[in-house]
Amino acid sequence: MRSAGPLGDYSRNLISRIANMHVKDFRALLFSTRIKDDYRTYFSGDSNVSTYVPTGTSKLLPEAWIRYRLNPWLKSEKVKIFHGLNEELPYHIGREVKTVITCYGIKEHHRTSLMDILLWRGRMRYAFSAADAVVAVSEQVKQELLDFGVNEKKIVVISGGTDNPYEMNDEVAVRYFELYQTLLKSSASLT
């Protein structure tokens, strides 16, 4: 959850809706390179949502913290599902953690330099291959994912039912929660 604008709004709204619908059986830990004060207050009423930002020397390279240093936190907090709401996953995330990423559209990404585009493509390829599930916010995004080479068996379309891919309603939150439950059950059957 590090993006501003529609993507950030979608992420915050999704987590808050699920947290409110499932107070007793849902706990969210939000890891972000930075969280503005008004975003912290957004979740102040959600007792089952905690936010984390880099501290100490990790504040010097927050992108490295979120990509490479989250694994100890995930283990200590006994995280069972990691959802990359920003279309990315930390590198070397353990297989004991089920992973989901939400994709809002590959063609929408506008980067400033060739190096930025290449780095982004590498992070996306890693996330798509490592994720247990890839959520497409529309059928069009599903097609973009297929064109990008994502395994169709991983793709789940969760749409708000409108032309706006960032549209959020309770049905969307319910479908995400059902996906989480399915992943947890598949994880339990492996042990």
N, C-alpha and C positions, 0 to 999 in steps of 0.2 A: 504494500500500500504506500507507494511513494509518489504517485502522479497527482497532478492537480487537474482541474477542469472536469470534463465528463467522465473520464476514466477514474479519477479519484472519487468523484461523487458516486459512481456506480459501486466501487469497492466499499466505501463507507456505508452506503445504503444497504448493500447486500449483507455485510457483517452485522450491522445493527438489527436488520430485520430477522436474521436467523437467531441472533442472540436473544431477541425479545420473544420469538416464537418458541424457543427451546431453552429456557432459562436453566432448567435442572440438568440437561444432558448435552450442553454445548459450552465450550470455553474457547475463546479466541485470543491468541497472542499475536499482535500486529507488530511486525518488524519493519522498520522504515529507516532510511538514511537520515531523515529529518521529519519531524511532525510539528506543525505549527500549533500554537496554543488553542486556536479555535477548533482544530481537529481533535485535540485532546478533550475539549469540552463536549464535542459531538458524542463521544462515547461515555461521558461521565455518568449517564443514567443506566448504562449497561454494566452491571456488576460482574458479568462473566467475560468482559473484554479488557485486556491489558495491552498497553503499547510499550514498545521498546525501541530505543535509538542507541547508536553507538556511544560508548563512554570512554573516557581516558584517551589513550593513544589511538584507539579505533576511530575517534572523531576526525583524525587527520586524513584518513582514507575511508570514508564511509561506504563507498561503492565496494571496496575490497571486503569490508566487514560483512556486508549483506550477501556477498557472493561466496566468500570463503570461510567466514568465521562463525556462522550461525550453528553449525553442527553441535558444538558443546551445549549451547542453549537448548537446542531441540531435544537432546538426550536428557539434560537435567530437568526439563519441564515435561518429559515423557510425552512429547508431541507424537500423535498417531497419524495426523494428516497435515501436510504442508500445502497450502494453496497459494500459488504464485499469481496473485491478482494482477500483477504487472507483466504477465507473459514470460516470467523468468523463474528459474529455480536456483538455489545455492548449489555450487559445484560440490560433488562428492557427498551428496545427501545420502544417508544410509538407507538401505532397502527396507529396514524395519519401519520407515516412515513412508506412508502412501503419499503420492504427489499428484496434484491437480494444477493445471494452469488454465487461465481464461485468456482466449485470444479475441481481440476486438477487430482484427483485420490486419493482414500483413501489408497490404498496399497502402495503408494509412500512415505507415511510419515514414517520417521525414527526418532524415539525418543531415548533419551539416557538412560532413566531409566523407571522402571515400573510406578513410580509416574507421570512422564512426559506423558506416554502413557495414563494413566487413566484420567489425567487432560485434555489432548487433546481430548479424546473421549467424555468427558462430554461437552466441549465447542462445539464440532462438533454436538452432539445430540441436544444441545440447538439451534444452528444456523439452523440446518435442520428443526427442528420443528417450529421455530419462523419465518423463511423466507417465504415471499410470493412466491418467485421463486428461484429455485436452478438450476444454469447453469452447465451442464456437458460439458466438452470440447471434448468429444468423446462418441460414443456408448458404448465403454468399460467402461468408467467412469460412464455412466448412469447405467449400470448393477451393478457396485460396489455400487452405491447409493441405488439401489433397494435392493441389498443384505444387506446393512446396515440398511434398514428399512425406507428409505425416501419415502414419499407419491409420487407415480408416477405422480399425477396430477400437482405437483409442478415442476417437472423436465423438463427443456428445453435444448435440445442439440444444442450448438452453436460451430461448429467445423470449423477449418481453411481449411478443405478439404484435409489435408495432414496427413501423419503418425506422424507428430510432433504436439502434442497437444498445444504447445506454439506458433504455427504459427499464425501470425496475418496478415490480409489483410482488405481492406475496407469493404468487404462483412460481415466479422465478426463484425466490428464496426457498420454497418448498422443494423444488427440483434439485437445487444445489445440495440441500440437506440430505435428500434421498440418495444423491450420488455419493456423498460422504459416507452414509450408512452402508451402501453397497460396497465401497472400497474397504471399510472396516470389516465387514463380514468376509470378504475375500481374503483379507489379511488373517483373520482368525482361523479360517479353514486351512491355511498353510502351516499353522503351528500345532 
